[in-house]
Amino acid sequence: MVADRVANIGSRGARHRMRNGWISLAVGVAVIVALVAMHPPRLYRLILGIPIGLAALNFIEAREKT
């Protein structure tokens, strides 16, 4: 059985989450550029998971309006 999806945010909330997604993506790109320039140990690349993951989550939530 598939449950129906119920939107719990309006267009304003979706725009807010979309904006946050773009900001998180920009931060992720900035971190990538900084890591390439500084040549840190590989472990520091795990930091990229935070802004890129937040961007993906915000884009999905904005699209699904949840």
Residue, then its C-alpha position, 0 to 999 in steps of 0.5 A: m500500500v502506498a500512502d498519499r503524500v500530503a504537502n505540509i508547507g506552502s509556496r513560501g516555505a518551498r521557496h525558503r527551502m530552495r534558497n537554503g539549498w542553493i546557499s548550502l550548495a554554494v558553501g559546498v562548492a566554496v569548501i571544495v575550492a578551498l580543499v583543492a587549494m590547500h591540499p589537506p589530508r583526505l579525511y578532511r574531505l568528509i567535511l563536504g558531506i555536511p553542506i552537500g547533504l544539506a543542499a540535497l535535503n533542502f532541494i528534495e524537501a522544496r520539491e516535495k513540499t514536505 
